[in-house]
Amino acid sequence: MPDPYWNHNVHYHPLVLGAVPDGCRAAVDVGCGDGLLVRKLAGRARTVTGVDRFPEAIRQARRQSAQVANADFVEADLLDDPLPAGAYDFVSAVAVVHHVDFSKALGAMARLLAPGGRLVVVGLAGNRTPLDWIISGAGLPAARFLAWRHGGKGGPEVPIEPPDLSWAQVRQASRALLPGSRFRRHLLWRYSLIWERRD
């Protein structure tokens, strides 16, 4: 089924879905918005929970996901620990962690994972160096082409905040906080961070 809209975050949904471990029992999407990624994850996991701190987002997600029997939604701030620790095989967060304290967000999401579980973050970072600006500039033609191909950018209105951390700071912090994590910078002004809980 085609996506109802396209934007830079939706573009990286396949990356997230491709990281879901086989036999995933329970997944959670942090900052779920209207629940689009939750509905996709519902085809890969036995149960999926979407969490968002904005009441309108949760209302939209529940309404649009009414026919998805294995999805539920929680209106809460992740940093308030609304979900059981160690209960999920998969945790995702797309364009979320730059809205909150990076270290606290990674810690809160890591606590949700069961042993062997996987965390996938798709995030934003700030340009600080000439190389940062060159790489970001290279994304402009691709972004314009993709927006044209998909009929323009769309999706629900969401709060927009500039990221505090640079690309290098995100890379360094993620390695310190989540040893063994894999950081990769992507073309459309996003990075991916993948980490597996071993204990």
Stockholm file with secondary structure:
# STOCKHOLM 1.0

chainA/1-199         MPDPYWNHNVHYHPLVLGAVPDGCRAAVDVGCGDGLLVRKLAGRARTVTGVDRFPEAIRQARRQSAQVANADFVEADLLDDPLPAGAYDFVSAVAVVHHVDFSKALGAMARLLAPGGRLVVVGLAGNRTPLDWIISGAGLPAARFLAWRHGGKGGPEVPIEPPDLSWAQVRQASRALLPGSRFRRHLLWRYSLIWERRD
#=GR chainA/1-199 SS CCCSCCCTTGGGHHHHHHTSCTTCCEEEEETCTTSHHHHHHTTTSSEEEEEESCHHHHHHHHHHTTTCTTEEEEESCGGGCCSCTTCEEEEEEESCGGGSCHHHHHHHHHHHEEEEEEEEEEECCBCCSHHHHHHHHHHHHHHHHHHHHTTSCCCCCCCCCCCSSBHHHHHHHHHHHSTTCEEEECTTSCEEEEEECCC
#=GC SS_cons         CCCSCCCTTGGGHHHHHHTSCTTCCEEEEETCTTSHHHHHHTTTSSEEEEEESCHHHHHHHHHHTTTCTTEEEEESCGGGCCSCTTCEEEEEEESCGGGSCHHHHHHHHHHHEEEEEEEEEEECCBCCSHHHHHHHHHHHHHHHHHHHHTTSCCCCCCCCCCCSSBHHHHHHHHHHHSTTCEEEECTTSCEEEEEECCC
//
